[in-house]
């Protein structure tokens, strides 16, 4: 979006065994958390009045945001997520792998295919081309490629491109990876008739900052006549397809509204940034985040409360924006994710 526009625990359980395990996780992650952030996270963890995981729906998140502010609510949502029974065990395993020097898993014989984000050809520096993910996969002997979707393609045409690629090239196991709007394209592909057959060789899906429900920022833009006229002119002048904006509308009636349909046994890993105000890397990202702040924690594009309810495992990255800057941390995280896939999911070992 930046490139386009420039199960719960009782209180006793949380203080017992899993809380201790989570304390170790936070200690390992402390090198990436500033002192002020650590204090905020500790406050959120100890807040017995804030909702527990099972009660943190969109309404509760919006209410907490109105009462305590977006940064505090972000910390509460992050704390409850990493402590949840659904996501916490996998988060802990991947975090542990991130700190292991030796990566012994092998993905030889597999292909990591990236569904890239919008403007991945024009602005590869954003990471929309999935270069970091491909570099990590290659360390485990995995072949990699970029699915040739249109850089500013509409959802329907890019969904067709993904399905065509899977049918033509999936002769062996495929790890599907997607970045930002590439996740939107994958969701659109999964909603098509015959998608289950096309995805039959896909053994895992790693979605990085996927815009799976659309973005409230697009709604905001479409209701600003002057800004909308400017971007329409800019897109026409540069030869971009403005459908890449319209398709990312949020809410009822929007193309991405509705549940994510998944084939059996395919559980995505959703990598999502959890930034505070001071973590936004430039003026534009700070502006984007603030425009939709009233709706709750967000990364400048997607609402974190929505993302936390997607099927699969949500892997939060504290202090990162929509493109998961800083990239050096994403490199270590990407290696850990592919190590996790190689050691457990792809070999059908227990995940938790």
C-alpha distance (Angstrom), angle and dihedral (degrees) to the residues before:
residue distance angle dihedral
X1 . . .
X2 3.79 . .
X3 3.81 90.0 .
X4 3.81 90.9 47.5
X5 3.79 92.4 54.7
X6 3.96 96.9 35.2
X7 37.81 56.6 -73.8
X8 3.80 99.6 -118.1
X9 3.78 142.9 -143.5
X10 3.77 132.2 -116.5
X11 3.81 113.9 -117.7
X12 3.80 90.8 -104.5
X13 3.80 92.3 51.7
X14 3.80 91.1 49.8
X15 3.79 89.9 56.2
X16 3.81 94.7 47.0
X17 3.81 135.4 58.0
X18 3.78 101.7 -27.8
X19 3.78 91.0 43.7
X20 3.79 87.9 56.7
X21 3.79 91.6 49.4
X22 3.78 89.2 49.0
X23 3.78 90.2 50.9
X24 3.81 88.2 59.7
X25 3.79 90.0 49.6
X26 3.79 91.3 52.3
X27 3.79 90.7 47.4
X28 3.82 90.8 54.6
X29 3.78 90.1 47.3
X30 3.81 94.3 46.1
X31 3.80 92.6 96.2
X32 3.81 87.3 70.5
X33 3.83 96.8 43.8
X34 3.79 122.0 81.2
X35 3.81 119.0 -133.9
X36 3.80 92.9 -108.4
X37 3.79 90.8 49.9
X38 3.80 90.6 49.2
X39 3.78 90.9 53.9
X40 3.79 91.0 50.5
X41 3.80 92.2 48.9
X42 3.81 90.8 48.7
X43 3.80 89.9 51.5
X44 3.80 90.8 50.2
X45 3.81 91.8 48.8
X46 3.81 91.6 52.6
X47 3.80 95.6 44.9
X48 3.79 104.9 111.5
X49 3.82 91.5 179.3
X50 3.79 95.8 59.6
X51 3.81 114.5 90.1
X52 3.77 121.1 -90.8
X53 3.81 120.9 -121.7
X54 3.80 97.9 -88.1
X55 3.81 91.3 53.2
X56 3.80 98.2 46.1
X57 3.77 96.9 102.2
X58 3.80 123.4 147.3
X59 3.81 92.6 -86.7
X60 3.81 93.5 51.3
X61 3.80 91.8 46.1
X62 3.81 92.1 50.6
X63 3.81 90.5 49.1
X64 3.80 93.1 49.3
X65 3.80 89.9 47.6
X66 3.80 91.0 53.5
X67 3.82 90.8 48.7
X68 3.81 103.0 39.6
X69 3.79 106.9 14.3
X70 3.77 134.9 -106.4
X71 3.82 97.5 -78.7
X72 3.80 95.1 52.9
X73 3.82 91.0 45.6
X74 3.80 89.7 50.8
X75 3.81 89.2 54.9
X76 3.82 92.2 48.7
X77 3.79 92.6 48.9
X78 3.81 91.3 48.2
X79 3.81 92.4 48.0
X80 3.81 94.1 48.7
X81 3.81 91.6 45.4
X82 3.80 96.7 53.8
X83 3.82 90.0 45.3
X84 3.79 95.6 50.0
X85 3.79 121.3 110.1
X86 3.80 90.7 -131.9
X87 3.79 98.5 55.5
X88 3.79 107.7 9.8
X89 3.83 100.3 79.6
X90 3.82 93.8 51.2
X91 3.81 91.5 44.1
X92 3.81 88.8 53.3
X93 3.81 93.0 49.0
X94 3.80 93.6 50.0
X95 3.79 90.8 45.4
X96 3.79 89.8 53.2
X97 3.80 91.6 49.2
X98 3.80 89.1 51.7
X99 3.80 88.7 64.1
X100 3.80 97.7 44.3
X101 3.82 112.2 102.4
X102 3.80 96.3 -153.3
X103 3.80 120.2 63.0
X104 3.81 105.6 -163.6
X105 3.81 100.9 167.3
X106 3.78 119.7 107.3
X107 3.79 129.3 -147.5
X108 3.80 94.5 179.0
X109 3.79 112.9 150.2
X110 3.79 92.9 27.8
X111 3.78 131.5 103.6
X112 3.78 125.8 -139.3
X113 3.80 106.7 -152.3
X114 3.80 117.1 -169.4
X115 3.80 123.1 -149.4
X116 3.81 96.5 -156.3
X117 3.77 129.4 -142.3
X118 3.77 128.1 -109.3
X119 3.82 116.7 -67.4
X120 3.79 91.1 13.2
X121 3.79 90.4 146.2
X122 3.81 96.1 44.4
X123 3.81 97.5 41.3
X124 3.82 109.8 24.1
X125 3.82 90.0 157.3
X126 3.82 88.2 76.2
X127 3.81 89.4 68.2
X128 3.80 91.1 -118.1
X129 3.82 90.3 131.5
X130 3.81 90.9 64.9
X131 3.80 93.1 -124.0
X132 3.81 92.6 148.6
X133 3.81 91.6 51.6
X134 3.79 91.7 48.3
X135 3.81 92.0 48.8
X136 3.81 90.2 52.7
X137 3.82 93.9 47.3
X138 3.79 91.7 49.8
X139 3.81 90.1 57.4
X140 3.81 86.9 67.2
X141 3.80 95.0 49.4
X142 3.79 94.6 -98.4
X143 3.79 120.6 147.0
X144 3.81 112.4 -126.9
X145 3.76 137.0 -159.2
X146 3.80 141.6 161.8
X147 3.80 116.3 -119.2
X148 3.82 104.5 -125.8
X149 3.79 99.6 -120.6
X150 3.79 118.3 155.4
X151 3.79 112.6 -88.1
X152 3.80 91.4 -129.9
X153 3.79 96.6 17.9
X154 3.78 125.3 150.3
X155 3.80 118.0 -108.8
X156 3.79 94.6 -107.1
X157 3.79 96.3 50.8
X158 3.80 93.5 43.9
X159 3.81 91.1 47.3
X160 3.79 88.0 54.5
X161 3.81 90.7 49.9
X162 3.82 91.3 52.6
X163 3.80 93.5 48.7
X164 3.81 91.7 45.9
X165 3.80 91.1 50.8
X166 3.81 93.1 48.7
X167 3.80 92.2 49.8
X168 3.81 93.5 46.6
X169 3.80 101.2 40.4
X170 3.79 109.7 24.5
X171 3.80 98.6 102.2
X172 3.80 91.1 136.9
X173 3.81 139.3 17.7
X174 3.81 114.3 -43.5
X175 3.77 128.7 -157.8
X176 3.78 104.4 -156.6
X177 3.79 115.7 -151.4
X178 3.79 126.2 -177.0
X179 3.78 136.0 -174.6
X180 3.82 125.8 -149.9
X181 3.83 108.0 -57.4
X182 3.82 88.2 16.2
X183 3.81 85.5 72.3
X184 3.81 88.4 56.2
X185 3.80 89.4 53.2
X186 3.81 91.2 50.0
X187 3.82 91.5 49.9
X188 3.81 89.6 51.0
X189 3.81 89.9 49.3
X190 3.80 91.6 50.4
X191 3.81 90.3 54.1
X192 3.81 92.4 58.8
X193 3.82 123.1 100.9
X194 3.79 108.8 -100.0
X195 3.80 93.4 24.8
X196 3.81 92.8 125.4
X197 3.80 90.6 60.1
X198 3.80 92.9 46.8
X199 3.82 90.8 49.0
X200 3.81 95.2 46.0
X201 3.82 92.7 108.8
X202 3.82 94.2 45.4
X203 3.80 105.5 107.1
X204 3.81 98.0 174.3
X205 3.79 140.7 9.8
X206 3.80 122.6 -152.1
X207 3.80 109.5 -168.3
X208 3.81 115.3 -168.9
X209 3.81 113.2 -160.1
X210 3.79 90.4 -28.0
X211 3.80 115.6 -167.9
X212 3.78 91.3 -142.1
X213 3.81 99.1 154.1
X214 3.78 98.5 32.8
X215 3.79 125.1 -106.2
X216 3.82 128.9 -81.7
X217 3.82 85.9 -145.8
X218 3.80 88.6 70.7
X219 3.80 90.7 53.8
X220 3.79 88.9 50.4
X221 3.80 91.3 51.4
X222 3.80 95.2 46.2
X223 3.80 89.8 56.5
X224 3.83 94.0 53.3
X225 3.80 106.7 83.4
X226 3.79 98.8 -166.8
X227 3.79 95.5 44.7
X228 3.80 91.3 43.3
X229 3.81 91.6 52.0
X230 3.80 90.0 49.7
X231 3.81 93.7 52.1
X232 3.80 92.8 44.4
X233 3.80 89.1 54.0
X234 3.80 92.2 45.1
X235 3.80 92.7 50.6
X236 3.81 92.6 47.0
X237 3.81 91.7 47.7
X238 3.79 92.8 51.1
X239 3.79 95.5 40.3
X240 3.82 96.2 -112.8
X241 3.79 123.6 149.2
X242 3.82 108.6 -116.1
X243 3.82 89.6 -155.5
X244 3.80 86.3 82.6
X245 3.82 85.1 71.9
X246 3.80 100.1 39.1
X247 3.80 93.1 48.7
X248 3.80 90.9 60.6
X249 3.80 95.6 62.9
X250 3.81 115.2 137.3
X251 3.79 130.0 -131.8
X252 3.82 138.9 19.6
X253 3.77 114.4 -3.9
X254 3.80 93.9 17.2
X255 3.83 119.1 127.5
X256 3.81 92.9 -114.2
X257 3.78 96.8 43.6
X258 3.80 112.4 118.1
X259 3.77 139.2 52.8
X260 3.78 124.0 -46.0
X261 3.82 107.6 -109.4
X262 3.79 113.4 -145.7
X263 3.79 132.6 -175.9
X264 3.76 115.6 -117.4
X265 3.81 115.4 -78.2
X266 3.81 93.6 13.9
X267 3.80 109.0 117.3
X268 3.80 114.0 171.7
X269 3.77 126.6 -139.6
X270 3.79 106.7 -135.9
X271 3.82 112.4 -157.9
X272 3.81 107.3 -159.1
X273 3.80 131.7 177.3
X274 3.81 117.7 -127.0
X275 3.82 105.3 -162.6
X276 3.76 132.5 175.4
X277 3.79 120.5 -147.7
X278 3.81 93.0 -91.9
X279 3.81 91.9 52.0
X280 3.80 95.7 65.4
X281 3.78 105.2 109.8
X282 3.80 101.1 -142.4
X283 3.78 144.2 5.4
X284 3.80 94.1 -88.7
X285 3.81 94.9 54.1
X286 3.80 90.8 46.1
X287 3.80 89.6 51.8
X288 3.79 93.1 48.2
X289 3.79 92.3 50.7
X290 3.78 93.0 48.1
X291 3.81 94.7 49.1
X292 3.81 91.3 66.2
X293 3.81 98.2 28.3
X294 3.81 92.6 114.4
X295 3.81 88.8 66.4
X296 3.80 91.3 58.2
X297 3.81 139.3 -102.9
X298 3.79 113.8 -5.7
X299 3.78 141.4 159.1
X300 3.79 93.6 -128.3
X301 3.78 92.1 -82.3
X302 3.82 115.6 34.4
X303 3.79 131.2 40.8
X304 3.80 110.3 -114.5
X305 3.82 93.5 -148.2
X306 3.81 89.1 59.4
X307 3.81 92.8 46.4
X308 3.79 91.9 51.4
X309 3.83 90.3 61.4
X310 3.79 97.1 52.0
X311 3.82 115.3 115.9
X312 3.78 112.6 -97.6
X313 3.79 129.9 34.8
X314 3.79 122.8 -40.1
X315 3.80 113.6 -146.4
X316 3.83 109.2 -165.5
X317 3.80 122.3 -153.2
X318 3.77 109.0 -155.4
X319 3.80 116.0 -138.0
X320 3.82 96.0 9.7
X321 3.80 127.6 124.4
X322 3.81 128.6 -141.2
X323 3.81 92.4 -68.9
X324 3.82 91.8 43.6
X325 3.78 96.0 -115.7
X326 2.97 128.6 -152.9
X327 3.82 89.9 66.5
X328 3.80 95.3 -162.1
X329 3.79 90.1 67.9
X330 3.80 90.9 47.9
X331 3.81 89.4 55.4
X332 3.80 92.4 58.4
X333 3.79 90.9 42.6
X334 3.81 92.7 49.5
X335 3.82 90.7 52.6
X336 3.79 89.8 51.2
X337 3.81 92.5 49.4
X338 3.81 92.8 52.8
X339 3.81 90.3 44.8
X340 3.80 88.0 53.4
X341 3.80 91.3 49.6
X342 3.79 91.8 48.3
X343 3.79 96.2 47.3
X344 3.76 102.0 39.5
X345 3.79 123.1 5.0
X346 3.80 97.3 41.9
X347 3.80 92.7 44.5
X348 3.80 92.1 46.5
X349 3.78 94.2 -119.9
X350 3.81 120.0 149.6
X351 3.79 112.3 -77.3
X352 3.75 97.2 -151.6
